[in-house]
Amino acid sequence: MTSVPIDALPDAVLVATADGILTALNRVALDVLGAAAADLIGRPLGEAFHVRAPGGAPTMREGWPGQEGEREVTFRRPDGTDLQVAVTARVDGDVAIVALRPSGERSGIAVISTISHELRSPLTSVKGYTSLMLSRWDRLKDEQKRTMLEQVHHDADRVTRLVTELLDISRLETGRLVLRRQLVDVPALAASVVDKVAMGVADLDCEVEFPDGFPRVYADPDKVEQVLTNLVENAAKYGSPAAMRVSGDALDGVVAVTVRDTGEGIPQGDLQRVFTKFFRRDHGRPNGTGLGLWISQGLVEAHGGVLTAESELGSGSTFRFTLPIQTFDQDGARGNDERDGDPEPIGDDAARP
């Protein structure tokens, strides 16, 4: 087979050693990243370009992480400007080939197309039930009206979540995510999330277990709730709604929250792709945008935490994320945080004087 020189390839291509040391770039890469990128040969990719994951957390500092499929990252060019790209890498022996494709317009169109498709179902349901109630109100029994209104309420929540996802995608990709932090009672928040998910998953059996005195974290409660909701719903859809467990541990300076299911587990090939944008497993009861875990990873990393996944076929899967107990000095700068007065607790103690 005749080999093709990298300069003949249409995408920007970086060549590196298996441990991430940059050895070559093609002409498209020089155009995309700037000619000065040629001066960075011999340095680690993550160090040479200051690569960041969605949410701003540094990545690729210790070489390519080995995640298959497309991954969204931001490259800092040598001139100091940022470039959002979809990265695909292939490691063959001691050589890694990294292709960069600017996210830009094509990625945006894909997101809008996916969200629009998912909006159609709940909006059709809302339209159908409200039309039915308006035309047959006097002939419907109270129990029927209540059932229809509960479904409309559920579908309205789904629309709100989809719109929130769309906004979060834009903010994560542009680095403009704003965290509104306050002291969060994570055990109370986790119990609330499980109760809400149970309203839509009738056979959900999920234990919530946190140790006494679990420390509060200084975080955005809405974003933490979004992450927990995504993880619990995914576990119910792709794993098993039975014998699920949400638990927490307080470690050195961070808390760790774990969502564990007892489903069939995730094959290794899929496990490496679960945080990839638009990825959906062909298993269980797949629906949704394929963006939930990607967004959750970005939200956790924006807090300074880490979201990971482990699985064993036949035994289930475990998703675990960490949050710093206190990310910033409360008297210091907060970066992308927005502060409205002093932080207030949420959860069971929020109403206490």
matplotlib code that plots the C-alpha trace (Angstrom):
import matplotlib.pyplot as plt

x = [0.0, 1.3, 1.7, 0.3, 2.4, 0.7, 0.9, -1.6, -4.2, -7.1, -7.2, -4.7, -2.5, 0.0, 2.4, 3.6, 5.2, 2.9, 3.6, 2.7, 5.9, 5.3, 7.4, 5.8, 2.9, 1.4, 0.9, -2.8, -1.8, 0.7, -2.1, -4.6, -2.2, 0.1, 3.5, 5.2, 3.9, 6.8, 9.1, 7.3, 8.5, 10.1, 7.7, 4.7, 1.5, -0.3, 2.6, 3.3, -0.2, -1.9, -4.8, -8.0, -11.0, -14.6, -14.9, -11.3, -9.5, -6.0, -5.6, -3.1, -0.3, 1.0, 0.4, -2.7, -5.1, -6.1, -9.7, -11.1, -13.5, -13.8, -13.0, -13.7, -10.8, -9.4, -5.8, -4.0, -2.0, 1.5, 0.2, -2.1, -5.4, -7.7, -8.9, -11.8, -11.3, -12.6, -9.7, -9.3, -6.2, -4.9, -2.0, -0.1, 2.9, 5.1, 3.4, 0.3, -1.5, -3.7, -6.2, -7.7, -11.0, -12.2, -15.5, -17.1, -20.1, -20.4, -20.5, -23.0, -25.3, -25.1, -26.0, -29.0, -30.2, -30.0, -31.7, -34.4, -35.2, -35.4, -37.7, -40.2, -41.5, -42.3, -43.7, -46.0, -47.2, -47.8, -49.7, -51.8, -52.8, -53.6, -55.7, -57.6, -58.3, -59.4, -61.8, -63.2, -62.8, -66.4, -66.4, -63.1, -63.0, -60.8, -58.5, -58.0, -57.3, -54.8, -53.0, -52.8, -51.5, -48.9, -47.7, -47.6, -45.6, -43.2, -42.8, -42.3, -39.4, -37.9, -38.0, -36.4, -33.6, -33.0, -32.7, -30.4, -28.2, -28.1, -27.0, -24.4, -22.9, -22.4, -20.9, -18.6, -17.3, -16.7, -15.3, -18.1, -19.7, -20.7, -20.9, -23.2, -21.6, -23.1, -22.7, -24.4, -25.7, -24.8, -26.7, -29.9, -29.5, -28.8, -32.0, -34.0, -32.6, -33.5, -37.0, -37.5, -36.1, -38.3, -41.4, -40.4, -38.9, -41.6, -39.4, -36.4, -34.9, -32.0, -30.4, -28.8, -26.0, -23.7, -21.8, -22.9, -21.3, -20.7, -19.1, -20.9, -19.2, -18.9, -20.5, -23.3, -26.2, -28.1, -25.1, -24.4, -28.1, -27.8, -24.8, -26.4, -29.6, -27.8, -25.9, -28.9, -31.1, -28.3, -27.8, -31.6, -31.7, -28.5, -27.8, -30.6, -33.1, -33.0, -30.5, -28.9, -26.8, -25.7, -23.0, -20.4, -17.0, -15.1, -11.5, -8.5, -9.9, -12.6, -15.8, -16.5, -20.0, -20.6, -23.5, -23.4, -25.8, -26.2, -26.8, -24.9, -21.9, -20.3, -17.9, -14.4, -14.8, -17.9, -16.5, -13.7, -16.3, -19.1, -17.9, -17.7, -20.2, -23.3, -22.2, -25.2, -24.9, -27.0, -28.3, -31.0, -33.5, -31.5, -32.9, -31.8, -29.2, -26.0, -24.7, -25.5, -22.3, -20.2, -21.9, -21.6, -17.9, -17.5, -19.6, -17.6, -14.3, -15.5, -15.7, -12.2, -13.3, -13.0, -15.7, -14.7, -16.4, -15.6, -17.5, -17.3, -19.4, -22.1, -21.6, -22.7, -21.1, -19.8, -19.6, -17.8, -17.1, -15.2, -15.8, -13.3, -14.7, -13.7, -12.2, -11.3, -10.5, -13.8, -12.0, -10.1, -10.8, -13.3, -12.6, -15.8, -17.9, -20.6, -21.2, -24.4, -23.6, -22.4, -22.9, -26.1, -26.7, -29.3, -30.9, -32.4, -30.7, -31.6, -34.7, -33.2, -32.8]
y = [0.0, 3.4, 5.8, 9.3, 12.2, 14.1, 17.4, 15.8, 15.3, 17.8, 18.1, 19.5, 16.6, 16.4, 13.5, 12.6, 9.8, 7.4, 9.5, 12.7, 14.4, 16.4, 15.3, 16.8, 18.9, 19.1, 22.3, 22.6, 22.4, 25.2, 27.3, 26.5, 26.7, 29.3, 28.9, 29.4, 25.9, 24.4, 25.8, 23.5, 20.2, 18.1, 19.3, 17.5, 18.3, 19.5, 21.7, 23.1, 24.2, 24.5, 22.2, 22.5, 20.3, 21.7, 23.8, 24.9, 22.0, 21.3, 18.1, 16.1, 17.2, 13.7, 12.6, 11.6, 10.0, 7.2, 8.1, 6.8, 8.7, 12.5, 14.7, 18.5, 20.5, 24.0, 24.6, 27.8, 28.9, 30.2, 33.7, 33.4, 33.0, 30.0, 27.5, 25.1, 21.8, 18.3, 16.0, 12.4, 10.4, 7.0, 5.3, 2.8, 1.3, 4.2, 6.8, 8.9, 10.6, 13.5, 15.1, 18.5, 19.7, 23.2, 22.7, 25.9, 25.8, 22.1, 21.2, 24.0, 22.7, 19.1, 20.3, 22.4, 19.5, 17.1, 19.4, 20.3, 16.6, 16.0, 19.0, 17.7, 14.9, 16.8, 19.7, 17.4, 15.8, 19.2, 20.4, 17.2, 17.2, 20.9, 20.7, 17.7, 19.5, 22.7, 20.9, 18.3, 19.9, 19.4, 15.7, 14.8, 13.4, 15.1, 12.1, 12.3, 16.0, 15.5, 12.7, 14.9, 17.9, 15.8, 14.7, 18.3, 19.3, 16.4, 17.4, 21.0, 20.0, 18.0, 21.1, 23.2, 20.7, 20.6, 24.3, 24.3, 21.7, 24.0, 27.0, 24.9, 23.6, 27.1, 28.3, 25.3, 25.6, 29.3, 29.2, 31.5, 29.2, 31.1, 29.2, 30.7, 29.0, 28.6, 26.0, 22.9, 20.0, 17.2, 14.4, 16.4, 17.3, 13.7, 12.5, 15.2, 14.1, 10.4, 11.4, 13.4, 10.7, 8.1, 10.1, 9.2, 5.8, 3.8, 0.8, 2.8, 1.3, 3.6, 3.8, 7.1, 6.7, 9.4, 9.4, 11.6, 15.0, 15.0, 18.3, 20.9, 22.0, 25.5, 24.8, 25.8, 23.7, 23.8, 22.4, 19.7, 18.7, 18.5, 16.2, 13.9, 13.8, 12.8, 10.1, 8.6, 8.7, 7.2, 4.4, 3.6, 3.7, 1.9, -0.1, -1.2, 0.8, -1.9, -2.0, 1.4, 3.2, 6.9, 7.4, 9.9, 10.0, 12.8, 12.7, 15.1, 18.4, 17.0, 15.1, 12.1, 11.2, 7.8, 6.5, 2.7, 0.5, -3.3, -3.6, -5.5, -3.2, -1.2, -2.9, -1.4, 0.1, 2.0, 3.0, 4.9, 6.9, 7.6, 11.2, 11.9, 14.4, 12.7, 9.2, 6.9, 3.2, 0.9, -0.8, -0.5, 2.2, 4.7, 8.1, 11.7, 13.8, 11.9, 15.1, 14.5, 12.9, 15.3, 18.3, 16.6, 16.2, 19.8, 21.0, 18.9, 20.1, 23.7, 23.2, 21.8, 18.2, 15.0, 12.7, 9.1, 5.9, 2.3, -0.9, -4.6, -6.7, -8.6, -6.5, -3.0, 0.4, 3.1, 6.8, 9.0, 12.7, 14.8, 18.4, 20.5, 21.2, 24.8, 25.7, 29.3, 31.5, 33.2, 36.5, 36.0, 36.0, 33.4, 33.5, 32.6, 32.6, 35.1, 36.0, 37.5, 38.3, 35.7, 32.1, 30.5, 26.9, 24.8, 21.6, 20.6, 23.5, 26.2, 27.2, 27.3, 30.7]
z = [0.0, -1.0, 2.0, 1.7, 3.0, 5.8, 3.7, 1.3, 4.0, 4.1, 8.0, 10.3, 11.5, 14.3, 14.6, 18.1, 20.0, 21.9, 25.1, 23.4, 22.2, 19.1, 16.1, 13.0, 11.7, 8.2, 6.2, 7.2, 10.9, 10.4, 8.8, 11.5, 14.5, 13.2, 11.5, 14.9, 15.8, 14.0, 16.7, 19.2, 17.8, 20.5, 23.3, 24.8, 23.0, 26.2, 27.2, 23.7, 23.0, 26.4, 25.6, 27.7, 27.9, 27.9, 31.1, 31.0, 32.8, 31.3, 29.4, 27.4, 29.7, 30.0, 26.4, 24.6, 27.1, 24.8, 24.5, 21.2, 19.0, 18.6, 21.5, 21.9, 23.2, 23.0, 21.7, 22.7, 19.6, 20.0, 19.4, 22.5, 20.7, 21.3, 18.7, 19.5, 17.7, 17.5, 18.0, 16.8, 17.6, 16.7, 18.3, 16.2, 18.0, 19.2, 16.9, 17.6, 14.7, 15.9, 13.5, 14.4, 12.9, 13.9, 15.8, 14.5, 12.3, 11.6, 15.3, 15.9, 13.2, 14.6, 18.1, 16.9, 14.7, 17.6, 20.1, 17.6, 17.1, 20.8, 21.4, 18.9, 21.1, 24.3, 22.4, 20.4, 23.6, 25.2, 22.2, 22.0, 25.7, 26.0, 22.8, 24.1, 27.5, 25.8, 23.5, 25.9, 29.3, 30.5, 29.4, 31.1, 34.6, 37.2, 37.3, 33.5, 33.7, 36.5, 34.5, 31.4, 33.4, 35.1, 31.6, 30.4, 33.5, 32.9, 29.2, 30.1, 32.4, 29.5, 27.3, 30.0, 30.4, 26.6, 26.4, 29.4, 27.6, 24.5, 26.6, 28.5, 25.3, 24.0, 27.3, 27.7, 24.1, 24.4, 28.0, 29.2, 31.7, 34.8, 38.1, 40.8, 43.8, 47.3, 50.0, 48.8, 50.9, 48.5, 50.3, 50.4, 46.7, 45.8, 47.6, 45.8, 42.4, 43.0, 44.0, 40.8, 38.6, 40.3, 39.0, 35.5, 36.2, 38.0, 38.8, 40.1, 43.3, 44.4, 47.7, 48.8, 51.3, 52.6, 55.9, 58.8, 58.8, 55.1, 54.3, 52.2, 49.0, 47.5, 44.1, 41.7, 43.0, 39.7, 37.8, 40.5, 40.3, 36.5, 36.7, 39.3, 37.2, 34.1, 35.9, 37.6, 34.5, 32.4, 35.0, 34.8, 31.0, 30.1, 33.2, 35.6, 37.7, 40.3, 43.2, 42.2, 44.7, 45.1, 47.7, 48.8, 50.4, 52.0, 50.9, 51.4, 50.3, 48.0, 48.1, 45.8, 44.6, 43.1, 41.1, 40.7, 38.8, 38.6, 34.9, 32.2, 32.2, 29.4, 26.9, 27.0, 23.5, 24.5, 27.9, 26.2, 24.3, 26.8, 27.4, 23.6, 22.2, 20.6, 21.6, 22.5, 23.2, 21.1, 24.3, 26.9, 26.3, 24.3, 23.8, 24.3, 22.6, 23.5, 25.1, 28.8, 29.8, 27.7, 29.4, 32.8, 32.3, 31.4, 34.4, 36.8, 35.3, 35.5, 39.3, 39.4, 39.7, 37.7, 36.3, 35.6, 34.5, 35.3, 34.3, 34.5, 32.1, 34.0, 37.2, 36.3, 35.9, 38.2, 37.5, 40.0, 40.2, 42.6, 43.8, 45.8, 49.2, 48.7, 45.3, 45.8, 48.8, 49.6, 49.8, 46.6, 42.8, 41.5, 37.8, 36.0, 39.2, 39.8, 43.4, 44.7, 48.3, 50.8, 50.0, 51.4, 52.1, 50.3, 51.3, 54.6, 56.5, 54.1, 55.9, 59.4, 61.0]

ax = plt.figure().add_subplot(projection="3d")
ax.plot(x, y, z, "-o")
ax.set_aspect("equal")
plt.show()
